[in-house]
Amino acid sequence: MLTAIALMTLLQGASPALDAAQGTADPFLTRARALLKTTPLIDGHNDVPWAIRIWKERPFDVEGYDLRKGGMGQTDLGRLATGQVGGQFWSVYIPGEEATRKLGYAKVQLEQIEIARRVIEKYSDRFELALNSSQVLPAFRKGKIASMLGMEGGHAIENSLGALRAFYDLGARYMTLTHNVTLDWADAAADTPKHGGLTKFGEEVVKEMNRLGMMVDLSHVSPETMDDAIRVSASPVIFSHSSARALCDVPRNVPDLVLRKTAANGGVVMVTFVPGFVSQAVATRGRERREALRARLTGITDETEKARITEQVNTEFKSPKATLGQVADHIEHIRRIAGIDHVGIGGDYDGTDELPEGLEDVSTYPVLVAELLRRGWTDNDVKKLAGENILRVWAENERVAARLRAERPPSLATIEALDRAGQ
């Protein structure tokens, strides 16, 4: 019987046919694969749990959504092995919009954590739950993918620090402060700002996350919220799936000034592959398409006509393709501004329909690494990008949390006391 490590080695490209198909005669790709056998590639954001929830054939069906089979979205076990993924933060995303609020944010969040935990348990021969940073390398050395949970959107805590602590106890090791909707205590990048960043309660959320050892994730938040969180946080922050605003000017990306502040904070920006955050041409065409659609749908009530107009506009404003090279450009820009110790990878697979050419699914990470090696990156540079940086940040969050827990008890603060007194 093959050992787990031998099986993974076989799946990771030992087959001559697979090597030929993927061009491993390229010395940079050969070198990339060798590096990823010794250093785990840890991706900051994958949306498989949400893909399972909204699966058209059988929503919520973890057993039916079989990751052992090919063709399940952008992620399955075979492609994870080919991509040499050594660690994965599985996003337990829930929408912040009104429809989810009516269902109950905390209820839906619990369901998503349960889905993710069942996925990790179902494939326990390939995945291993990691609740602290010291568990990642042992899992990797056993040939498994260290599996962590990341919450996406602070609306899930429903303005409750007790709920925040409960979600940490269930395994959430980072929380993105907002998704696309501005909260009662934090402004989002994609929504109208209300607070100028974090409110006093929002600052308390960050402080309590520091005390727990839950990493503060600033993807999706406004630049003012980024600034406030970095100022308040006693621990290094992360951006689990964001790119550089200097190269693609969209609100979801990180301005250079914030990149410098992240470096000073000790944090890490994990570059995403979403085309609209990578390519300015894609972002511009997307904005034009949305504006045209909004104008043409004004006054239209018939659903069939709406669908026809939408299809027509989508055809007229067909988007150009982002490329792997552009993703590499973002990685290099963040390295140039923040430093090699402050950049990572957060692909956002199964969270976006379109992907850059060359990065179509989770099998392609070694090709991206090979491109960086081709551009002159050293082995040590690649190791930091792949996993060492995020592991350092996570471990430092744990170290700070141990100190803070010895200094103060759980916070009893409420949003009413901090933000609404006297209103």
MARTI-552600 format. One record per residue (C-alpha): x, y, z; chain. Coordinates in steps of 0.2 Angstrom, whole numbers, plus 5000, padded with zeros to 4 digits. Example, Ala and Ser with C-alpha at 12.3 -4.5 7.8 and 13.67 -1.06 7.14 Angstrom:
+------+------+------+--------+
:   xx :   yy :   zz : chaine :
+------+------+------+--------+
: 5062 : 4978 : 5039 :      A :
: 5068 : 4995 : 5036 :      A :
+------+------+------+--------+
//
This chain:
+------+------+------+--------+
:   xx :   yy :   zz : chaine :
+------+------+------+--------+
: 5000 : 5000 : 5000 :      A :
: 5006 : 5017 : 4996 :      A :
: 5010 : 5029 : 5011 :      A :
: 5001 : 5046 : 5011 :      A :
: 5017 : 5055 : 5006 :      A :
: 5021 : 5043 : 4992 :      A :
: 5003 : 5045 : 4985 :      A :
: 5004 : 5064 : 4986 :      A :
: 5021 : 5063 : 4977 :      A :
: 5014 : 5052 : 4963 :      A :
: 4999 : 5064 : 4962 :      A :
: 5011 : 5079 : 4962 :      A :
: 5018 : 5076 : 4945 :      A :
: 5028 : 5060 : 4946 :      A :
: 5019 : 5053 : 4931 :      A :
: 5029 : 5056 : 4914 :      A :
: 5013 : 5059 : 4905 :      A :
: 5007 : 5072 : 4917 :      A :
: 5024 : 5080 : 4917 :      A :
: 5024 : 5081 : 4898 :      A :
: 5007 : 5088 : 4898 :      A :
: 5011 : 5102 : 4910 :      A :
: 5028 : 5106 : 4903 :      A :
: 5039 : 5101 : 4917 :      A :
: 5054 : 5101 : 4906 :      A :
: 5054 : 5119 : 4911 :      A :
: 5068 : 5120 : 4924 :      A :
: 5059 : 5134 : 4933 :      A :
: 5044 : 5123 : 4935 :      A :
: 5054 : 5108 : 4941 :      A :
: 5062 : 5120 : 4953 :      A :
: 5046 : 5126 : 4959 :      A :
: 5039 : 5109 : 4962 :      A :
: 5054 : 5104 : 4972 :      A :
: 5052 : 5119 : 4983 :      A :
: 5034 : 5116 : 4986 :      A :
: 5038 : 5098 : 4992 :      A :
: 5048 : 5105 : 5007 :      A :
: 5039 : 5121 : 5010 :      A :
: 5020 : 5121 : 5012 :      A :
: 5010 : 5132 : 5000 :      A :
: 4997 : 5140 : 5011 :      A :
: 4982 : 5148 : 5002 :      A :
: 4973 : 5162 : 5011 :      A :
: 4955 : 5159 : 5004 :      A :
: 4945 : 5146 : 4995 :      A :
: 4926 : 5146 : 4994 :      A :
: 4922 : 5127 : 4993 :      A :
: 4911 : 5128 : 5008 :      A :
: 4900 : 5141 : 5000 :      A :
: 4900 : 5132 : 4983 :      A :
: 4893 : 5117 : 4992 :      A :
: 4879 : 5127 : 5000 :      A :
: 4873 : 5134 : 4984 :      A :
: 4877 : 5118 : 4973 :      A :
: 4862 : 5118 : 4961 :      A :
: 4860 : 5099 : 4961 :      A :
: 4860 : 5096 : 4979 :      A :
: 4862 : 5112 : 4990 :      A :
: 4872 : 5109 : 5007 :      A :
: 4876 : 5091 : 5002 :      A :
: 4894 : 5088 : 5008 :      A :
: 4893 : 5069 : 5003 :      A :
: 4886 : 5073 : 4986 :      A :
: 4899 : 5086 : 4982 :      A :
: 4913 : 5074 : 4979 :      A :
: 4930 : 5082 : 4979 :      A :
: 4938 : 5065 : 4974 :      A :
: 4929 : 5067 : 4957 :      A :
: 4936 : 5079 : 4944 :      A :
: 4926 : 5093 : 4938 :      A :
: 4919 : 5100 : 4955 :      A :
: 4921 : 5118 : 4952 :      A :
: 4939 : 5124 : 4953 :      A :
: 4944 : 5113 : 4967 :      A :
: 4946 : 5094 : 4970 :      A :
: 4958 : 5083 : 4978 :      A :
: 4967 : 5078 : 4962 :      A :
: 4970 : 5096 : 4957 :      A :
: 4975 : 5101 : 4975 :      A :
: 4988 : 5088 : 4974 :      A :
: 4995 : 5093 : 4957 :      A :
: 4995 : 5111 : 4964 :      A :
: 5005 : 5105 : 4979 :      A :
: 4994 : 5114 : 4991 :      A :
: 5001 : 5112 : 5008 :      A :
: 4989 : 5122 : 5018 :      A :
: 4972 : 5130 : 5015 :      A :
: 4961 : 5143 : 5024 :      A :
: 4944 : 5137 : 5019 :      A :
: 4932 : 5152 : 5019 :      A :
: 4916 : 5150 : 5029 :      A :
: 4909 : 5165 : 5020 :      A :
: 4891 : 5172 : 5022 :      A :
: 4884 : 5186 : 5013 :      A :
: 4880 : 5202 : 5022 :      A :
: 4865 : 5207 : 5012 :      A :
: 4847 : 5209 : 5019 :      A :
: 4842 : 5191 : 5013 :      A :
: 4855 : 5183 : 5024 :      A :
: 4851 : 5195 : 5039 :      A :
: 4833 : 5189 : 5038 :      A :
: 4839 : 5171 : 5040 :      A :
: 4850 : 5176 : 5054 :      A :
: 4868 : 5180 : 5051 :      A :
: 4875 : 5169 : 5066 :      A :
: 4864 : 5154 : 5061 :      A :
: 4870 : 5154 : 5043 :      A :
: 4888 : 5156 : 5050 :      A :
: 4886 : 5141 : 5061 :      A :
: 4880 : 5131 : 5046 :      A :
: 4895 : 5136 : 5035 :      A :
: 4907 : 5131 : 5049 :      A :
: 4898 : 5115 : 5050 :      A :
: 4899 : 5112 : 5032 :      A :
: 4918 : 5116 : 5032 :      A :
: 4921 : 5105 : 5047 :      A :
: 4912 : 5090 : 5038 :      A :
: 4922 : 5093 : 5022 :      A :
: 4939 : 5092 : 5032 :      A :
: 4932 : 5076 : 5042 :      A :
: 4926 : 5068 : 5026 :      A :
: 4943 : 5068 : 5018 :      A :
: 4953 : 5065 : 5033 :      A :
: 4965 : 5055 : 5023 :      A :
: 4970 : 5071 : 5014 :      A :
: 4965 : 5086 : 5025 :      A :
: 4969 : 5089 : 5043 :      A :
: 4961 : 5102 : 5054 :      A :
: 4974 : 5114 : 5061 :      A :
: 4969 : 5125 : 5075 :      A :
: 4986 : 5133 : 5079 :      A :
: 5001 : 5137 : 5068 :      A :
: 5012 : 5123 : 5076 :      A :
: 5000 : 5110 : 5068 :      A :
: 5003 : 5115 : 5050 :      A :
: 5020 : 5108 : 5047 :      A :
: 5017 : 5091 : 5055 :      A :
: 5001 : 5089 : 5044 :      A :
: 5011 : 5094 : 5029 :      A :
: 5025 : 5082 : 5033 :      A :
: 5012 : 5068 : 5034 :      A :
: 5007 : 5072 : 5016 :      A :
: 4991 : 5081 : 5021 :      A :
: 4984 : 5098 : 5018 :      A :
: 4983 : 5108 : 5034 :      A :
: 4965 : 5115 : 5034 :      A :
: 4960 : 5131 : 5043 :      A :
: 4944 : 5141 : 5044 :      A :
: 4942 : 5159 : 5040 :      A :
: 4927 : 5169 : 5043 :      A :
: 4922 : 5182 : 5029 :      A :
: 4912 : 5196 : 5036 :      A :
: 4910 : 5203 : 5054 :      A :
: 4891 : 5204 : 5052 :      A :
: 4891 : 5186 : 5057 :      A :
: 4895 : 5191 : 5075 :      A :
: 4879 : 5202 : 5076 :      A :
: 4888 : 5215 : 5086 :      A :
: 4892 : 5202 : 5100 :      A :
: 4909 : 5199 : 5107 :      A :
: 4903 : 5183 : 5115 :      A :
: 4898 : 5177 : 5098 :      A :
: 4915 : 5182 : 5091 :      A :
: 4923 : 5171 : 5105 :      A :
: 4911 : 5157 : 5101 :      A :
: 4916 : 5157 : 5083 :      A :
: 4934 : 5156 : 5088 :      A :
: 4931 : 5141 : 5099 :      A :
: 4923 : 5133 : 5084 :      A :
: 4939 : 5135 : 5074 :      A :
: 4938 : 5152 : 5065 :      A :
: 4956 : 5158 : 5064 :      A :
: 4954 : 5174 : 5055 :      A :
: 4939 : 5186 : 5052 :      A :
: 4937 : 5198 : 5038 :      A :
: 4930 : 5213 : 5047 :      A :
: 4918 : 5216 : 5033 :      A :
: 4912 : 5209 : 5017 :      A :
: 4904 : 5220 : 5004 :      A :
: 4892 : 5228 : 5016 :      A :
: 4896 : 5242 : 5029 :      A :
: 4892 : 5236 : 5047 :      A :
: 4886 : 5245 : 5062 :      A :
: 4905 : 5247 : 5067 :      A :
: 4916 : 5246 : 5051 :      A :
: 4915 : 5253 : 5034 :      A :
: 4917 : 5241 : 5019 :      A :
: 4926 : 5245 : 5002 :      A :
: 4911 : 5241 : 4991 :      A :
: 4898 : 5251 : 5001 :      A :
: 4894 : 5269 : 5007 :      A :
: 4905 : 5273 : 5022 :      A :
: 4896 : 5278 : 5038 :      A :
: 4909 : 5279 : 5051 :      A :
: 4926 : 5285 : 5043 :      A :
: 4933 : 5268 : 5047 :      A :
: 4930 : 5259 : 5063 :      A :
: 4919 : 5264 : 5077 :      A :
: 4924 : 5263 : 5096 :      A :
: 4915 : 5246 : 5096 :      A :
: 4924 : 5241 : 5080 :      A :
: 4941 : 5245 : 5089 :      A :
: 4935 : 5234 : 5103 :      A :
: 4932 : 5220 : 5091 :      A :
: 4950 : 5221 : 5084 :      A :
: 4957 : 5221 : 5102 :      A :
: 4946 : 5206 : 5107 :      A :
: 4952 : 5197 : 5091 :      A :
: 4970 : 5201 : 5097 :      A :
: 4966 : 5193 : 5114 :      A :
: 4959 : 5178 : 5106 :      A :
: 4973 : 5175 : 5093 :      A :
: 4961 : 5177 : 5079 :      A :
: 4969 : 5186 : 5064 :      A :
: 4962 : 5203 : 5059 :      A :
: 4958 : 5201 : 5040 :      A :
: 4957 : 5218 : 5031 :      A :
: 4952 : 5212 : 5013 :      A :
: 4935 : 5220 : 5008 :      A :
: 4936 : 5234 : 5021 :      A :
: 4938 : 5253 : 5016 :      A :
: 4955 : 5261 : 5017 :      A :
: 4950 : 5271 : 5033 :      A :
: 4945 : 5254 : 5041 :      A :
: 4962 : 5247 : 5036 :      A :
: 4971 : 5262 : 5044 :      A :
: 4961 : 5261 : 5060 :      A :
: 4963 : 5242 : 5062 :      A :
: 4982 : 5243 : 5059 :      A :
: 4983 : 5257 : 5071 :      A :
: 4973 : 5248 : 5085 :      A :
: 4979 : 5230 : 5082 :      A :
: 4993 : 5224 : 5094 :      A :
: 4996 : 5209 : 5082 :      A :
: 5000 : 5208 : 5063 :      A :
: 4985 : 5209 : 5052 :      A :
: 4982 : 5200 : 5036 :      A :
: 4974 : 5203 : 5019 :      A :
: 4967 : 5186 : 5015 :      A :
: 4963 : 5189 : 4997 :      A :
: 4968 : 5207 : 4990 :      A :
: 4979 : 5214 : 4977 :      A :
: 4989 : 5230 : 4974 :      A :
: 4978 : 5246 : 4970 :      A :
: 4993 : 5254 : 4961 :      A :
: 4991 : 5241 : 4948 :      A :
: 4972 : 5239 : 4947 :      A :
: 4963 : 5254 : 4954 :      A :
: 4948 : 5246 : 4963 :      A :
: 4941 : 5249 : 4981 :      A :
: 4945 : 5230 : 4985 :      A :
: 4964 : 5232 : 4983 :      A :
: 4977 : 5239 : 4995 :      A :
: 4984 : 5256 : 4992 :      A :
: 5003 : 5258 : 4993 :      A :
: 5002 : 5269 : 5009 :      A :
: 4993 : 5254 : 5018 :      A :
: 5005 : 5242 : 5011 :      A :
: 5019 : 5252 : 5020 :      A :
: 5009 : 5252 : 5036 :      A :
: 5006 : 5233 : 5034 :      A :
: 5024 : 5231 : 5033 :      A :
: 5027 : 5241 : 5049 :      A :
: 5013 : 5231 : 5058 :      A :
: 5022 : 5215 : 5053 :      A :
: 5007 : 5209 : 5043 :      A :
: 5005 : 5200 : 5026 :      A :
: 4995 : 5204 : 5010 :      A :
: 4989 : 5188 : 5001 :      A :
: 4987 : 5191 : 4983 :      A :
: 4971 : 5186 : 4975 :      A :
: 4968 : 5180 : 4957 :      A :
: 4951 : 5188 : 4954 :      A :
: 4952 : 5196 : 4937 :      A :
: 4943 : 5212 : 4941 :      A :
: 4956 : 5215 : 4955 :      A :
: 4971 : 5210 : 4944 :      A :
: 4968 : 5218 : 4927 :      A :
: 4963 : 5236 : 4925 :      A :
: 4956 : 5232 : 4908 :      A :
: 4945 : 5219 : 4916 :      A :
: 4939 : 5231 : 4930 :      A :
: 4936 : 5245 : 4918 :      A :
: 4925 : 5234 : 4907 :      A :
: 4916 : 5227 : 4922 :      A :
: 4911 : 5245 : 4927 :      A :
: 4906 : 5249 : 4910 :      A :
: 4895 : 5234 : 4909 :      A :
: 4887 : 5238 : 4926 :      A :
: 4883 : 5255 : 4921 :      A :
: 4875 : 5250 : 4904 :      A :
: 4865 : 5237 : 4912 :      A :
: 4859 : 5249 : 4925 :      A :
: 4853 : 5261 : 4912 :      A :
: 4845 : 5249 : 4901 :      A :
: 4835 : 5240 : 4915 :      A :
: 4828 : 5256 : 4921 :      A :
: 4809 : 5255 : 4921 :      A :
: 4809 : 5237 : 4915 :      A :
: 4798 : 5225 : 4925 :      A :
: 4796 : 5210 : 4915 :      A :
: 4808 : 5196 : 4921 :      A :
: 4810 : 5189 : 4903 :      A :
: 4815 : 5205 : 4896 :      A :
: 4827 : 5209 : 4910 :      A :
: 4836 : 5192 : 4906 :      A :
: 4836 : 5196 : 4888 :      A :
: 4844 : 5213 : 4891 :      A :
: 4856 : 5206 : 4903 :      A :
: 4862 : 5193 : 4891 :      A :
: 4864 : 5206 : 4877 :      A :
: 4874 : 5218 : 4888 :      A :
: 4885 : 5204 : 4894 :      A :
: 4889 : 5200 : 4876 :      A :
: 4892 : 5218 : 4871 :      A :
: 4904 : 5221 : 4885 :      A :
: 4913 : 5205 : 4885 :      A :
: 4928 : 5206 : 4897 :      A :
: 4946 : 5204 : 4892 :      A :
: 4956 : 5191 : 4900 :      A :
: 4968 : 5193 : 4915 :      A :
: 4984 : 5184 : 4915 :      A :
: 4996 : 5174 : 4927 :      A :
: 5009 : 5187 : 4923 :      A :
: 4998 : 5201 : 4929 :      A :
: 4996 : 5191 : 4946 :      A :
: 5014 : 5190 : 4947 :      A :
: 5016 : 5209 : 4944 :      A :
: 5005 : 5212 : 4959 :      A :
: 5015 : 5200 : 4970 :      A :
: 5031 : 5209 : 4964 :      A :
: 5023 : 5226 : 4967 :      A :
: 5018 : 5221 : 4985 :      A :
: 5036 : 5214 : 4988 :      A :
: 5043 : 5230 : 4981 :      A :
: 5033 : 5242 : 4992 :      A :
: 5030 : 5231 : 5008 :      A :
: 5045 : 5219 : 5007 :      A :
: 5047 : 5200 : 5004 :      A :
: 5041 : 5196 : 5022 :      A :
: 5024 : 5204 : 5019 :      A :
: 5017 : 5195 : 5004 :      A :
: 5007 : 5179 : 5002 :      A :
: 4994 : 5170 : 4991 :      A :
: 4975 : 5170 : 4992 :      A :
: 4968 : 5164 : 4976 :      A :
: 4949 : 5165 : 4980 :      A :
: 4946 : 5149 : 4970 :      A :
: 4927 : 5144 : 4969 :      A :
: 4923 : 5162 : 4974 :      A :
: 4924 : 5169 : 4957 :      A :
: 4918 : 5162 : 4940 :      A :
: 4932 : 5169 : 4929 :      A :
: 4951 : 5167 : 4933 :      A :
: 4967 : 5173 : 4924 :      A :
: 4974 : 5163 : 4910 :      A :
: 4986 : 5151 : 4917 :      A :
: 4978 : 5150 : 4934 :      A :
: 4961 : 5142 : 4930 :      A :
: 4961 : 5131 : 4945 :      A :
: 4970 : 5125 : 4961 :      A :
: 4982 : 5114 : 4951 :      A :
: 4991 : 5129 : 4944 :      A :
: 5001 : 5136 : 4959 :      A :
: 5018 : 5129 : 4954 :      A :
: 5016 : 5138 : 4937 :      A :
: 5014 : 5154 : 4946 :      A :
: 5029 : 5150 : 4957 :      A :
: 5039 : 5146 : 4942 :      A :
: 5035 : 5163 : 4934 :      A :
: 5042 : 5171 : 4949 :      A :
: 5058 : 5160 : 4949 :      A :
: 5060 : 5165 : 4931 :      A :
: 5059 : 5183 : 4936 :      A :
: 5074 : 5181 : 4948 :      A :
: 5066 : 5176 : 4964 :      A :
: 5077 : 5165 : 4976 :      A :
: 5072 : 5149 : 4984 :      A :
: 5071 : 5158 : 5001 :      A :
: 5060 : 5172 : 4993 :      A :
: 5048 : 5158 : 4986 :      A :
: 5047 : 5150 : 5003 :      A :
: 5042 : 5166 : 5012 :      A :
: 5028 : 5169 : 4999 :      A :
: 5022 : 5151 : 4999 :      A :
: 5019 : 5149 : 5017 :      A :
: 5032 : 5155 : 5029 :      A :
: 5025 : 5173 : 5030 :      A :
: 5008 : 5168 : 5034 :      A :
: 5014 : 5155 : 5047 :      A :
: 5025 : 5169 : 5055 :      A :
: 5010 : 5181 : 5056 :      A :
: 4999 : 5167 : 5064 :      A :
: 5012 : 5162 : 5076 :      A :
: 5014 : 5180 : 5082 :      A :
: 4996 : 5182 : 5084 :      A :
: 4996 : 5167 : 5095 :      A :
: 5011 : 5174 : 5105 :      A :
: 5002 : 5191 : 5108 :      A :
: 4986 : 5183 : 5112 :      A :
: 4995 : 5173 : 5126 :      A :
: 5001 : 5189 : 5134 :      A :
: 4985 : 5198 : 5132 :      A :
: 4975 : 5184 : 5140 :      A :
: 4986 : 5185 : 5155 :      A :
: 4983 : 5203 : 5156 :      A :
: 4964 : 5205 : 5154 :      A :
: 4948 : 5195 : 5154 :      A :
: 4936 : 5193 : 5140 :      A :
: 4929 : 5210 : 5135 :      A :
: 4911 : 5214 : 5141 :      A :
: 4909 : 5229 : 5130 :      A :
: 4894 : 5232 : 5120 :      A :
: 4890 : 5242 : 5105 :      A :
: 4877 : 5251 : 5114 :      A :
: 4889 : 5257 : 5128 :      A :
: 4903 : 5261 : 5116 :      A :
: 4894 : 5269 : 5101 :      A :
: 4876 : 5272 : 5105 :      A :
: 4877 : 5281 : 5122 :      A :
: 4868 : 5297 : 5121 :      A :
: 4860 : 5294 : 5104 :      A :
+------+------+------+--------+
//
